[in-house]
Amino acid sequence: MMKAVLLCLMLMLAGCGVQAGRYQVSPNAAGNGGLWRLDTWTGELEECGFQSGKPVCHVFPAPAAKK
């Protein structure tokens, strides 16, 4: 059941981009059902998973612009 929910979450997050290839989604290395979503346009990174049975995402700041 958890794998089906995770698959649906991954597909939903992957489909959020208007342009094909904008987002890259992959499972995290811990193998705990979480995943990473990278916005290839902005560099923004999100870690998504479940806490107390509810989906939750944590946003990491985009990298600073090079000078």
Biopython code that builds the backbone (N, CA, C, O; Angstrom):
import numpy as np
from Bio.PDB.StructureBuilder import StructureBuilder

atoms = [
    (1, "MET", "N", (0.825, -1.188, 0.000)),
    (1, "MET", "CA", (0.000, 0.000, 0.000)),
    (1, "MET", "C", (0.868, 1.250, 0.000)),
    (1, "MET", "O", (0.597, 2.198, -0.737)),
    (2, "MET", "N", (1.915, 1.253, 0.829)),
    (2, "MET", "CA", (2.792, 2.420, 0.930)),
    (2, "MET", "C", (3.494, 2.678, -0.395)),
    (2, "MET", "O", (3.680, 3.833, -0.778)),
    (3, "LYS", "N", (3.886, 1.625, -1.099)),
    (3, "LYS", "CA", (4.550, 1.799, -2.390)),
    (3, "LYS", "C", (3.610, 2.422, -3.404)),
    (3, "LYS", "O", (4.037, 3.240, -4.218)),
    (4, "ALA", "N", (2.344, 2.053, -3.371)),
    (4, "ALA", "CA", (1.362, 2.617, -4.297)),
    (4, "ALA", "C", (1.162, 4.104, -4.020)),
    (4, "ALA", "O", (1.057, 4.904, -4.950)),
    (5, "VAL", "N", (1.110, 4.474, -2.735)),
    (5, "VAL", "CA", (0.951, 5.882, -2.366)),
    (5, "VAL", "C", (2.183, 6.667, -2.795)),
    (5, "VAL", "O", (2.063, 7.770, -3.328)),
    (6, "LEU", "N", (3.361, 6.107, -2.565)),
    (6, "LEU", "CA", (4.605, 6.771, -2.963)),
    (6, "LEU", "C", (4.673, 6.945, -4.475)),
    (6, "LEU", "O", (5.089, 7.999, -4.956)),
    (7, "LEU", "N", (4.275, 5.934, -5.223)),
    (7, "LEU", "CA", (4.263, 6.035, -6.677)),
    (7, "LEU", "C", (3.318, 7.144, -7.132)),
    (7, "LEU", "O", (3.660, 7.925, -8.020)),
    (8, "CYS", "N", (2.139, 7.215, -6.531)),
    (8, "CYS", "CA", (1.191, 8.280, -6.883)),
    (8, "CYS", "C", (1.773, 9.650, -6.556)),
    (8, "CYS", "O", (1.621, 10.589, -7.339)),
    (9, "LEU", "N", (2.438, 9.775, -5.407)),
    (9, "LEU", "CA", (3.064, 11.037, -5.024)),
    (9, "LEU", "C", (4.161, 11.420, -6.004)),
    (9, "LEU", "O", (4.269, 12.582, -6.395)),
    (10, "MET", "N", (4.978, 10.448, -6.406)),
    (10, "MET", "CA", (6.050, 10.720, -7.366)),
    (10, "MET", "C", (5.484, 11.179, -8.700)),
    (10, "MET", "O", (5.995, 12.126, -9.299)),
    (11, "LEU", "N", (4.431, 10.517, -9.171)),
    (11, "LEU", "CA", (3.832, 10.894, -10.446)),
    (11, "LEU", "C", (3.200, 12.275, -10.370)),
    (11, "LEU", "O", (3.271, 13.051, -11.323)),
    (12, "MET", "N", (2.582, 12.578, -9.234)),
    (12, "MET", "CA", (1.969, 13.892, -9.058)),
    (12, "MET", "C", (3.040, 14.982, -9.063)),
    (12, "MET", "O", (2.878, 16.007, -9.725)),
    (13, "LEU", "N", (4.129, 14.767, -8.330)),
    (13, "LEU", "CA", (5.196, 15.756, -8.279)),
    (13, "LEU", "C", (5.895, 15.903, -9.626)),
    (13, "LEU", "O", (6.266, 17.009, -10.017)),
    (14, "ALA", "N", (6.072, 14.811, -10.322)),
    (14, "ALA", "CA", (6.728, 14.868, -11.627)),
    (14, "ALA", "C", (5.869, 15.593, -12.643)),
    (14, "ALA", "O", (6.395, 16.233, -13.554)),
    (15, "GLY", "N", (4.558, 15.504, -12.503)),
    (15, "GLY", "CA", (3.654, 16.151, -13.447)),
    (15, "GLY", "C", (3.402, 17.609, -13.147)),
    (15, "GLY", "O", (2.667, 18.263, -13.886)),
    (16, "CYS", "N", (3.987, 18.143, -12.088)),
    (16, "CYS", "CA", (3.735, 19.535, -11.717)),
    (16, "CYS", "C", (4.379, 20.518, -12.679)),
    (16, "CYS", "O", (3.936, 21.663, -12.768)),
    (17, "GLY", "N", (5.396, 20.108, -13.388)),
    (17, "GLY", "CA", (6.083, 21.019, -14.292)),
    (17, "GLY", "C", (5.333, 21.212, -15.591)),
    (17, "GLY", "O", (4.778, 20.265, -16.149)),
    (18, "VAL", "N", (5.319, 22.445, -16.070)),
    (18, "VAL", "CA", (4.670, 22.744, -17.337)),
    (18, "VAL", "C", (5.523, 22.214, -18.487)),
    (18, "VAL", "O", (4.989, 21.687, -19.463)),
    (19, "GLN", "N", (6.803, 22.347, -18.381)),
    (19, "GLN", "CA", (7.723, 21.918, -19.423)),
    (19, "GLN", "C", (8.277, 20.531, -19.096)),
    (19, "GLN", "O", (8.631, 20.250, -17.951)),
    (20, "ALA", "N", (8.346, 19.684, -20.093)),
    (20, "ALA", "CA", (8.900, 18.342, -19.902)),
    (20, "ALA", "C", (10.371, 18.439, -19.523)),
    (20, "ALA", "O", (11.117, 19.234, -20.095)),
    (21, "GLY", "N", (10.778, 17.634, -18.567)),
    (21, "GLY", "CA", (12.177, 17.596, -18.164)),
    (21, "GLY", "C", (12.568, 18.643, -17.148)),
    (21, "GLY", "O", (13.736, 18.722, -16.769)),
    (22, "ARG", "N", (11.606, 19.467, -16.687)),
    (22, "ARG", "CA", (11.958, 20.499, -15.710)),
    (22, "ARG", "C", (12.324, 19.878, -14.366)),
    (22, "ARG", "O", (13.263, 20.327, -13.709)),
    (23, "TYR", "N", (11.588, 18.851, -13.956)),
    (23, "TYR", "CA", (11.814, 18.239, -12.648)),
    (23, "TYR", "C", (12.441, 16.862, -12.793)),
    (23, "TYR", "O", (12.125, 16.105, -13.710)),
    (24, "GLN", "N", (13.343, 16.556, -11.857)),
    (24, "GLN", "CA", (13.906, 15.218, -11.750)),
    (24, "GLN", "C", (13.500, 14.675, -10.389)),
    (24, "GLN", "O", (13.680, 15.344, -9.372)),
    (25, "VAL", "N", (12.957, 13.474, -10.366)),
    (25, "VAL", "CA", (12.487, 12.851, -9.136)),
    (25, "VAL", "C", (13.221, 11.531, -8.950)),
    (25, "VAL", "O", (13.337, 10.735, -9.882)),
    (26, "SER", "N", (13.722, 11.305, -7.720)),
    (26, "SER", "CA", (14.389, 10.036, -7.442)),
    (26, "SER", "C", (14.205, 9.673, -5.972)),
    (26, "SER", "O", (14.065, 10.556, -5.126)),
    (27, "PRO", "N", (14.204, 8.366, -5.666)),
    (27, "PRO", "CA", (14.079, 7.951, -4.265)),
    (27, "PRO", "C", (15.335, 8.332, -3.488)),
    (27, "PRO", "O", (16.428, 8.393, -4.051)),
    (28, "ASN", "N", (15.170, 8.590, -2.184)),
    (28, "ASN", "CA", (16.359, 8.911, -1.390)),
    (28, "ASN", "C", (17.148, 7.648, -1.084)),
    (28, "ASN", "O", (16.615, 6.542, -1.173)),
    (29, "ALA", "N", (18.399, 7.807, -0.730)),
    (29, "ALA", "CA", (19.294, 6.671, -0.523)),
    (29, "ALA", "C", (18.952, 5.888, 0.739)),
    (29, "ALA", "O", (19.339, 4.726, 0.859)),
    (30, "ALA", "N", (18.238, 6.494, 1.677)),
    (30, "ALA", "CA", (17.910, 5.810, 2.928)),
    (30, "ALA", "C", (16.896, 4.689, 2.707)),
    (30, "ALA", "O", (16.786, 3.779, 3.529)),
    (31, "GLY", "N", (16.157, 4.755, 1.601)),
    (31, "GLY", "CA", (15.188, 3.711, 1.297)),
    (31, "GLY", "C", (13.997, 3.690, 2.235)),
    (31, "GLY", "O", (13.372, 2.646, 2.422)),
    (32, "ASN", "N", (13.673, 4.838, 2.832)),
    (32, "ASN", "CA", (12.574, 4.893, 3.793)),
    (32, "ASN", "C", (11.265, 5.385, 3.172)),
    (32, "ASN", "O", (10.363, 5.806, 3.896)),
    (33, "GLY", "N", (11.151, 5.338, 1.861)),
    (33, "GLY", "CA", (9.924, 5.761, 1.197)),
    (33, "GLY", "C", (9.926, 7.213, 0.789)),
    (33, "GLY", "O", (8.965, 7.674, 0.173)),
    (34, "GLY", "N", (10.965, 7.944, 1.107)),
    (34, "GLY", "CA", (11.050, 9.356, 0.728)),
    (34, "GLY", "C", (11.623, 9.519, -0.666)),
    (34, "GLY", "O", (12.133, 8.567, -1.257)),
    (35, "LEU", "N", (11.533, 10.741, -1.186)),
    (35, "LEU", "CA", (12.109, 11.009, -2.491)),
    (35, "LEU", "C", (12.604, 12.442, -2.571)),
    (35, "LEU", "O", (12.237, 13.291, -1.758)),
    (36, "TRP", "N", (13.440, 12.693, -3.562)),
    (36, "TRP", "CA", (13.983, 14.015, -3.841)),
    (36, "TRP", "C", (13.360, 14.529, -5.127)),
    (36, "TRP", "O", (13.170, 13.760, -6.070)),
    (37, "ARG", "N", (13.035, 15.835, -5.184)),
    (37, "ARG", "CA", (12.552, 16.461, -6.409)),
    (37, "ARG", "C", (13.419, 17.687, -6.669)),
    (37, "ARG", "O", (13.481, 18.599, -5.844)),
    (38, "LEU", "N", (14.083, 17.705, -7.815)),
    (38, "LEU", "CA", (14.966, 18.801, -8.206)),
    (38, "LEU", "C", (14.329, 19.577, -9.349)),
    (38, "LEU", "O", (13.939, 18.995, -10.361)),
    (39, "ASP", "N", (14.225, 20.892, -9.184)),
    (39, "ASP", "CA", (13.766, 21.776, -10.254)),
    (39, "ASP", "C", (15.020, 22.175, -11.040)),
    (39, "ASP", "O", (15.858, 22.924, -10.539)),
    (40, "THR", "N", (15.144, 21.676, -12.261)),
    (40, "THR", "CA", (16.363, 21.916, -13.038)),
    (40, "THR", "C", (16.458, 23.345, -13.540)),
    (40, "THR", "O", (17.522, 23.753, -14.005)),
    (41, "TRP", "N", (15.383, 24.121, -13.464)),
    (41, "TRP", "CA", (15.438, 25.532, -13.881)),
    (41, "TRP", "C", (15.977, 26.428, -12.767)),
    (41, "TRP", "O", (16.785, 27.323, -13.016)),
    (42, "THR", "N", (15.521, 26.180, -11.532)),
    (42, "THR", "CA", (15.884, 27.061, -10.422)),
    (42, "THR", "C", (16.930, 26.460, -9.491)),
    (42, "THR", "O", (17.585, 27.187, -8.743)),
    (43, "GLY", "N", (17.089, 25.150, -9.530)),
    (43, "GLY", "CA", (18.005, 24.480, -8.613)),
    (43, "GLY", "C", (17.362, 24.166, -7.270)),
    (43, "GLY", "O", (18.024, 23.628, -6.382)),
    (44, "GLU", "N", (16.066, 24.496, -7.103)),
    (44, "GLU", "CA", (15.382, 24.229, -5.849)),
    (44, "GLU", "C", (15.242, 22.718, -5.637)),
    (44, "GLU", "O", (14.937, 21.969, -6.565)),
    (45, "LEU", "N", (15.470, 22.297, -4.406)),
    (45, "LEU", "CA", (15.443, 20.883, -4.058)),
    (45, "LEU", "C", (14.433, 20.663, -2.946)),
    (45, "LEU", "O", (14.406, 21.415, -1.972)),
    (46, "GLU", "N", (13.598, 19.630, -3.084)),
    (46, "GLU", "CA", (12.630, 19.262, -2.053)),
    (46, "GLU", "C", (12.837, 17.806, -1.677)),
    (46, "GLU", "O", (13.102, 16.957, -2.528)),
    (47, "GLU", "N", (12.710, 17.532, -0.383)),
    (47, "GLU", "CA", (12.694, 16.158, 0.099)),
    (47, "GLU", "C", (11.264, 15.881, 0.538)),
    (47, "GLU", "O", (10.726, 16.594, 1.385)),
    (48, "CYS", "N", (10.650, 14.860, -0.026)),
    (48, "CYS", "CA", (9.259, 14.539, 0.287)),
    (48, "CYS", "C", (9.170, 13.135, 0.860)),
    (48, "CYS", "O", (9.918, 12.237, 0.475)),
    (49, "GLY", "N", (8.250, 12.970, 1.776)),
    (49, "GLY", "CA", (8.043, 11.669, 2.397)),
    (49, "GLY", "C", (6.784, 11.704, 3.236)),
    (49, "GLY", "O", (5.864, 12.473, 2.959)),
    (50, "PHE", "N", (6.744, 10.872, 4.260)),
    (50, "PHE", "CA", (5.574, 10.772, 5.123)),
    (50, "PHE", "C", (5.987, 10.952, 6.575)),
    (50, "PHE", "O", (6.991, 10.397, 7.021)),
    (51, "GLN", "N", (5.204, 11.731, 7.302)),
    (51, "GLN", "CA", (5.374, 11.876, 8.746)),
    (51, "GLN", "C", (4.019, 11.641, 9.382)),
    (51, "GLN", "O", (3.046, 12.318, 9.049)),
    (52, "SER", "N", (3.951, 10.696, 10.284)),
    (52, "SER", "CA", (2.690, 10.317, 10.936)),
    (52, "SER", "C", (1.626, 9.958, 9.908)),
    (52, "SER", "O", (0.447, 10.260, 10.089)),
    (53, "GLY", "N", (2.050, 9.312, 8.832)),
    (53, "GLY", "CA", (1.125, 8.853, 7.804)),
    (53, "GLY", "C", (0.639, 9.921, 6.837)),
    (53, "GLY", "O", (-0.220, 9.643, 6.000)),
    (54, "LYS", "N", (1.171, 11.142, 6.931)),
    (54, "LYS", "CA", (0.745, 12.226, 6.041)),
    (54, "LYS", "C", (1.920, 12.666, 5.167)),
    (54, "LYS", "O", (3.051, 12.738, 5.646)),
    (55, "PRO", "N", (1.659, 12.964, 3.871)),
    (55, "PRO", "CA", (2.739, 13.419, 3.010)),
    (55, "PRO", "C", (3.221, 14.812, 3.425)),
    (55, "PRO", "O", (2.421, 15.689, 3.750)),
    (56, "VAL", "N", (4.531, 14.993, 3.407)),
    (56, "VAL", "CA", (5.133, 16.274, 3.774)),
    (56, "VAL", "C", (6.384, 16.488, 2.925)),
    (56, "VAL", "O", (7.107, 15.537, 2.626)),
    (57, "CYS", "N", (6.637, 17.739, 2.538)),
    (57, "CYS", "CA", (7.832, 18.078, 1.763)),
    (57, "CYS", "C", (8.599, 19.179, 2.481)),
    (57, "CYS", "O", (8.005, 20.090, 3.058)),
    (58, "HIS", "N", (9.914, 19.087, 2.441)),
    (58, "HIS", "CA", (10.801, 20.097, 3.024)),
    (58, "HIS", "C", (11.609, 20.700, 1.876)),
    (58, "HIS", "O", (12.255, 19.980, 1.115)),
    (59, "VAL", "N", (11.566, 22.022, 1.761)),
    (59, "VAL", "CA", (12.264, 22.729, 0.691)),
    (59, "VAL", "C", (13.649, 23.126, 1.151)),
    (59, "VAL", "O", (13.815, 23.646, 2.254)),
    (60, "PHE", "N", (14.643, 22.887, 0.316)),
    (60, "PHE", "CA", (15.999, 23.340, 0.555)),
    (60, "PHE", "C", (16.231, 24.546, -0.327)),
    (60, "PHE", "O", (15.726, 24.567, -1.450)),
    (61, "PRO", "N", (16.962, 25.545, 0.112)),
    (61, "PRO", "CA", (17.153, 26.744, -0.719)),
    (61, "PRO", "C", (17.937, 26.444, -1.989)),
    (61, "PRO", "O", (18.782, 25.549, -2.023)),
    (62, "ALA", "N", (17.638, 27.209, -3.027)),
    (62, "ALA", "CA", (18.363, 27.080, -4.291)),
    (62, "ALA", "C", (19.788, 27.564, -4.096)),
    (62, "ALA", "O", (20.040, 28.384, -3.213)),
    (63, "PRO", "N", (20.730, 27.076, -4.901)),
    (63, "PRO", "CA", (22.106, 27.537, -4.792)),
    (63, "PRO", "C", (22.206, 29.016, -5.134)),
    (63, "PRO", "O", (21.438, 29.531, -5.947)),
    (64, "ALA", "N", (23.159, 29.692, -4.506)),
    (64, "ALA", "CA", (23.376, 31.115, -4.774)),
    (64, "ALA", "C", (23.888, 31.297, -6.195)),
    (64, "ALA", "O", (24.610, 30.452, -6.724)),
    (65, "ALA", "N", (23.506, 32.399, -6.796)),
    (65, "ALA", "CA", (23.967, 32.719, -8.155)),
    (65, "ALA", "C", (25.468, 32.979, -8.153)),
    (65, "ALA", "O", (25.999, 33.599, -7.232)),
    (66, "LYS", "N", (26.141, 32.504, -9.181)),
    (66, "LYS", "CA", (27.589, 32.734, -9.301)),
    (66, "LYS", "C", (27.844, 34.162, -9.725)),
    (66, "LYS", "O", (27.109, 34.727, -10.535)),
    (67, "LYS", "N", (28.889, 34.738, -9.171)),
    (67, "LYS", "CA", (29.250, 36.136, -9.507)),
    (67, "LYS", "C", (30.338, 36.185, -10.528)),
    (67, "LYS", "O", (30.764, 37.270, -10.925)),
]
sb = StructureBuilder()
sb.init_structure("model")
sb.init_model(0)
sb.init_chain("A")
sb.init_seg("    ")
for serial, (resi, resn, name, xyz) in enumerate(atoms, 1):
    if name == "N":
        sb.init_residue(resn, " ", resi, " ")
    sb.init_atom(name, np.array(xyz, "f"), 0.0, 1.0, " ", f" {name:<3s}", serial, name[0])
structure = sb.get_structure()
